[in-house]
């Protein structure tokens, strides 16, 4: 079923073939851990999902690191194949992993294990997950709540450029040539997290705030969000900047996990609006990521034309609810109504952008 065409997907139990197959699978073993979690959980979490939103740093900086966290670890033939962090809240299991790919099989295995261990929870809730299908042995609901514009990086910048439209290639060359002609001291460079300062990060955020003021729009980042962005970039990020006369005029704040790059803030000095420095900085950052051997560039959420023009393809991030049984569905009217309202909002958004 196409998540982009229909806001909600529903799976109703049928014959439990998957559970029977798993029971006969000698290569699968699962285990649970309570706080404090074993040290190996954190690097395993990043290896499995390669997402900054599945990392110790993100949980700690966002304030989600609490003694309530538990971990479910799945191993196949002795090797860790899945790690799901969760908290139990009354009759719900809330998964803490976000912005990651999850298969119906792994979700079914997790549901089997957690419902067997804990008899009280009626429902599992997962937010912002890329999932193509739902486990068929449970009543499950899925609604699109966000998106990630994902660019799969080729081995060379030349291949990436050839993948763009002729018009986009021409525009990028034109913008770069014009910027270099008008500002002969034009310079692009990147800083790793061990080279960064807090002042540099805040300057890029200030560019973003100033541009919103020029446009007459509200700056969408709260003080808490700004503090969290600064901290995660200082620990796990990089700054790409364009300088003119030695002064930063545009920049990208990114984080990375393995060979995945996540873009969080893009901004430029409003004084250089006509030079399209933000777009240029983004394109040059992509080329830098390709040169470093990165595999994917995540533009993350927000529908902006430059993301698709630079090769990003929309990947739906869904909220998923998995119910223990039909009675559990009846027992959770609040989450169910909230889910249906989210489904309606998603449908309206989809119609607006068709």
N, C-alpha and C positions, 0 to 999 in steps of 0.2 A: 504494500500500500504506500502511496506517495505521501510523505509527511507534509510536503509543501502544498499539495492540492487539498488535503483534508486535515483539519486541525487536530482531530482526535482519532486515535486508533484504539480499538477494543479487542482483547483476546479473551475468549471464553474457553474453559477447560474442555478437553476432549479425552480421548484415550491416552493414558499416561505412558506413552512409549518411551519418551526421553528418560523418565525416572527409572524405568526398567533397564534401559541401556546403561545408565550410569551405575546402577547397582551391580552390573556385571563387569564394570571397567576396573581392572586391578591397578591401572596406572593412576587413578585419581585418589588423592587424599586431601582432607581439609582439616583445619584446626582453628580454634578461636583463642584470642589473647585479650586479657583485660589490662588496664593501666597499672603500672607503666609498661608500655609496649616494648617488645624486644628491639634492640638497635637495628637489626637487619630489616625491619619492616619498612623503614623510610627509604633507603636506597632501592629496595625491591619495588616499592610503590612507584617511584620515578621510572625504573626500568620497564615496568609493565605498561605504563600509560604515557610517559614522556609529555606530561602536562604540568605547567607551573601551578595549576589548580589542584593537582594531586601531589603536593609536596609539603614537607614539614615546615618550610619557610612560610608558605602561604597560610597554612593553618595557624601557625604561631602569630604571624603579623596581623592577621585578620581577627585575632582574639578567639578563634574557635578551638584552640588547644586546651582541652580541659581533661580532668581525670575521668570523665564520663566516656571518653573515646574507647571503643573496642575495635579489634581487627579480626577479620576473617581472611585466612590465607589458604589458597588452593595450590596444590602441587600435582604435577603430572610427571610420573616417572622420576620423582625426586626433585624436580626443578619447579620453582615458584612460577605459576602461570597466571595468578590473579591475587590482588590484595584489595579488599574493600574495608574502608574505615566507616564506622557507624556509631550512632548513639541511640539508646532506648529512651523514649519519652512516653510514659504511660502505655498506651496501646499501639504505639507506632515505632517503627525502626526508621531513623533518618540517616541516609547514606551521606557521608561527607565528601567523597570523591566528586569532582565536578569537571566539566569540559574534558571528557575522556570517551573513548570508544568502548562499548560494552556489548557483548553478544548475548543473544537469547539463551544460549546454553549456559554461560557463566552466571547470568542473572537467575536462571532456574536452579542452578546448583547452590547459589547463595541463599535463595529463598527456601529451598529444601532444608538446608543446614540450619538457618536461623530460626525458622518456624519449628523445627524439631527440638532445638535446644531451649527456646523460650516459648512457653505455651500461651503467654498473655497477649503479645502483640497481634493486632488484626491486620496490619498493613505495613508495607515497606514503601518509603518515599525517596525517590532519587531526583535530583534537580540538575538540569543542564548536562544531559548525556546524549551522545551520538549512538543511537541504537536503531538497527534496521528491522528487527522483528522482536516480538514479545514471547515469553515462555508460554507454551500452549497448555501447560498443566495448571495454570492459575488464571483467575480473572485479573486482567491487567488493563490499565488505561494509560494512554500516552498523548500528550499535547505539546505542540511546539511552543516554547516560551522564549527562545532566543536563537542566535545563529553565530556561526564562525565562518568568516570568509577565508578560505584555505587555499594557499598557493603551494602546489607541489613543485619543489625546486629541481630543475634539470642540472646536469653536470657542469654546464657552462653558461655564462651570461649571454653568449651569442644565441644559444638555443632558447633561452628565456625570451630574448628580444624577438626572435623569429615567431614565437608563439603569440605575440601581441598583434593587434590589428595594425595594418599599414599606417592608419591615421595616428594611432597612439605612438608608434615608433617615430613618426615624423614630428609629432608634437614634442616628445621628450627631447629629441635632438635640437629642435628649435628653441625650447626653453633653456636648455643647457648652454647652447651657443650664445643666446641673448644675455643670459646672466653673466657669462664669462666676459662678454664684450663690454657690458655696462659696469661690471665690477671685476677688473683684472686680478684682484686679490682673492677672488672666489676660491674657496678651499673646502673639501669634504674630508672628514676623518671620524674615526670611532674611538670610544674609550670603553675599556672593560671595567667591571665593577671594582677591581682593585686600583683603578686609575681615576675613579669618579669622585666628585665632591657633591655634598648636599646642595651647595649654591648653584652648581651647574644644572642639577635636576630641577630645582625650583625655578630657574630662569626659563626653562622650556614650558613649565606649567604656567608661568606668568605670561608667556607669549599666547598661550591658549586662552587665558582669562582676558587678555587685552583684545584678542580677535573677537571674542564673544561680545565684549562691550562695544566694539566698533559696529558689529552687526545688530546691536540692540537686543541681543539674546542673553538669557540667564546662563551664567557659568555653572555647568552641571556637576562639578566636583565638590563634595563637601570637605570640610577641614579634616575629618577622619579619613576619608578616601585619599586625600592628598598626602597625609602622613603615611598611610599604608603604601601608596605608590612609591614614595620616596624611599621607604625602608626596603621594599622588595627589590627595587632597582639597585640600591646600594649593595644588597647581598647577592642577587642573582641576575643582574641586568647588564645592559650596555647602553651607552648614549651615542647616537650618530648625530653629527652636527655639520651644518654648512656655516662657514665663517666668511665674513667680508671685512677686510682691514683688521683681521685678527679678532673680530668680535662675533660671537654666535648670533646668527640671524634666523636659523631654523633648526629643528631637531626632532629626533624620534627617541622615545624611551621604550626600551624593549627588555624582556627577560628571556632566558633560554633554559631549556632542559634537554640535555644531550644534544641532538642535532635538530631540535625544534626551536623556532624563534616566535615569540609572542609580542605583538605590538600593543602598547598600552596608551601612549600619548603621542600625537603628531601635532606640531605647531610651528608657526613662523612669526616673525616680527611683522605686525600689520603694515609697517613702513615699506615692506617689500612685497605687498600683495600682488603687484603686477608681474613679478618675476616667477611666480609659482614655485617658490622655494620649498614649500612643504611637500609638494608632489615630487620635486627633484630629489629631495632628501630621502623620501621613501624609496624611489627607484634605485638610488645609489646604495641604500641600505640592503635592498634585496640583492644587488650585485655583490655586495660585500659578504652577505650570508652564503651565496653560491660559491664564492671564492674560498670560504672557510669550510665547505663541504656539508653545509646544513641541508636537511632534507625537506623541511616544510616551513612555510612562513604563515603565521596565523594573524590575519588582520583583526580577528575577533568580531564583536558585534557592532551593529550599526550599518544601515544601508546607505553607502556612499558610492558614487559612480567611480571614483578613482580606484576602489578596491577591485572591481570587476575589470576596469580598463587595464590594471596591472596584472591581471591573470587570476585573481581570487575567485573561487567558486563557493557558492553558499552551501554550507553544511548545517542542517537543522540541529539545534540543541533542544532536547525535549525534557519535560517533567514526566516521570513515570510513577504510577502507583501500582503496587502488586498486592492483592488481597489474599489472605489465607484461604478463604472460601466465600460462598455466597452470603452466609450470615455475617461475615466480617464486613462485607460491602455495606450491608444495612446498618451495621453498628458505627459506621464512620460517615455520617451525613455532612459534617462540617468540611472535612477535606474533600469529599466528593463534590459538594457545591462549589468550593473554591476552584477545584479542578475544571468543572464545567464552565465557570465564569472565565477562567484562563483560556479555555477552548474557544469561547465566543470572541474574546479579544483577539486571539490568534487568527480566527477566521476573518475578522474585520481588517486586520493588518494585511492579510494575504490578498483580500479583495482590493484594498487600496493600492497595492503595489503590482497588481496584475498588468 
